[in-house]
Amino acid sequence: MERRAPLDYGNTNSLISNLTLPFSVDQLPPTFDSLLASIPGAQFIDSLRIKVRFDQKDTVDAWGSLKIPGLAAAAPVLREKSVEKSTTTMEARINLPLGGGWIDITNFLGGSGLDNLFGADSTISYRFLSDMHKEALATVTANFALDTIQSVQFKRIPLTTAARKSATHRYSQRAGHPQSSH
């Protein structure tokens, strides 16, 4: 994921990208024959393509402070909300004597076992960014309805030497082995 600078409360950014994967009907395994036969005009189809469109809108919508494991103190953060929508379709190229073109055949895939690969999907991510750290301190990803959290990730922050010595000293004292200071 990219990070833009400068980043201030209220900033917005939009990104749209497309991916197209074309292939010849001749490259398909024989299991696709019955699927293609169910499409009107299938005898004129010479190629297929999968199209994926990604729409992303980022908004810096909150600020505050965040304390995560490994940080000595809470860090000032901006929260960036990212709404990501993707749409995946399948198109067929019809080759007719008087012309042709690409038509969307996604609706003909119902019940084919492929229909769950196509359609629309959306997620929302919240990234907690600090000017004191290069990576996001935390990222929370949820489904679009915000009723299920899919993942929570924290930046891994190694313990400092002083914190490591302090933790080792406390452990040694609990175990009954006083440790001399260095």
N, C-alpha and C positions, 0 to 999 in steps of 0.2 A: 504494500500500500504506500502510496506516495504521501509526502508531507510538503505543504506549501509554506512559504515565509514571505513577508511577515503574516502572522495569524492573529487576528483580533476578534473580540466578541462581536457577533453580528455578521461576520464574513460568510459568504456563500460561494459555492463553486459547483458547476455542473459538468458532467462528462458523459458523452455518448460514444459508444463504439459498436462496431458490427463485425461479425465473423461469418464467412460464407465458405462452406465445404462442398464443392461440387464433385460428382462422380457419375460415370457412365452406367447405364442400366446393365451393360454387359459385365460390369464388375460385381454385381450383386449375386449373393448365393441363391441357389434354386428356391429356397424357402420364401423368397420375395415374389415369386411368380404369382401365387394366389392373391397376394396383397395388391399387386399391380393390376391384376385382372379385375378386381372389384372397382377400379377407378374408370369412370366413363372416358372413352377415348384412349385407353391404355395402349392400344396398338401404335399410337403416334408419339408415345413418350420415348425420348432417346437419352435423357439424363435426369438426374435428381440432384437436389442440393439441400443441405441443412443450413438454415440461417438462424443466427443467434444475435439478438440486439440487447445491449447492456445500457441501461440508463442509471446514472448515479447522481444524486444531489447531496452535497455536503453543506451543513450549516453549523457554525459555532454558536451554540444556543445556551451555554451556561458557563459559569466559572466558579471556582472555589478552591478548596485544598483537598488533597488526597494523601492518605497514609497507607502504604502497602508493606508487606513483610520485607525486611531488609533495609528500608529507609529509616534513617535516624530520626527524621522529623517529617511532618506533613509537607508536601510540596504544593506550591500554587499551580493550578491546572486550568486549562480551558477544556470544555467538553465539546467534541465535534460529533454531531449526529450525521450518519451517512445512511441514506435510503437507497438501496440497490434493487433495481427491477430488471429481470431478464425475461425475454420472450424467445422461445425456440419454435421454429416452424419447419415444415418440409415442403419443398416446391418441386414440381415436375416441369420439364421443358417439353412442350408439345411442338412437334415438327410437322406442320401441315403444308400441303402444296402451295397454298396462297399466303403462307406466313406462319407464325407461331409465337411462342413466348413462354414465359414462366407463369405457372398458376399454383396457388397454395392448395396442397392436398392434405394438410394436417387433419382436417375433419374426417377424411376417409380412413385414418389409422385406428379409429376406435375399435377395441376388441382384438387388435393385432398383436398385443404384447409390447408394442412400441409406443403406444399412446401416452404412457407415463413419462416418456422422455421429452415430450413436447408440451407446449403451453407456456404459462406465465408463472414466475416465482418471484417473491420479494423478501428481502431481509432488511433489518435495521441494525446498525452497529453504532455503539457509542465508544469513542476513543477519548481517553483522558490524557491530554498532552501538556507537557511542561517545558518551559524554555531551559530548564536545568538538565534535561535528558533528551537524547536523540530519538529514542523509540517511545511509543506510547507507554505510559505507566500501567494502564489497564485498558482492556477492550472487552466490551460486553456485546454479544450478538444475540438477537432475538428474531422470532418470526414476525411477519408484518403486523399481525394482530396484537403483538406485544403480550401474548398470554403464555408464551413458552420461551424461556431463555435457552439458547442452543449452546452457547459457550461463554466462559469467562477466562480471560488470560491476563496474567500479571507479568510485568517485566521482571526478569530474574536479576536480582541485585545481590552480588556476593557480599558476605559479611566483611567488614573492615578488619584490619589486624587487631585493633583495640577491642572491637566487639568479639572477635574470635577468642582473644586472651581472656576476656571477662567471662565468656560462656564456659571456657575450659576451666577457669578458676572456680566458678560456681559448681560445676559438675564434680571437680576433684574434692571440694569441701563436702558435698553431699555424700560422696563415696567414702568419706573418712580419711582421705589422703590430702592433708594440707600441702599446698604447693608453694614453693618459694617464689618470690617475685624476682623478675629479671631486670 
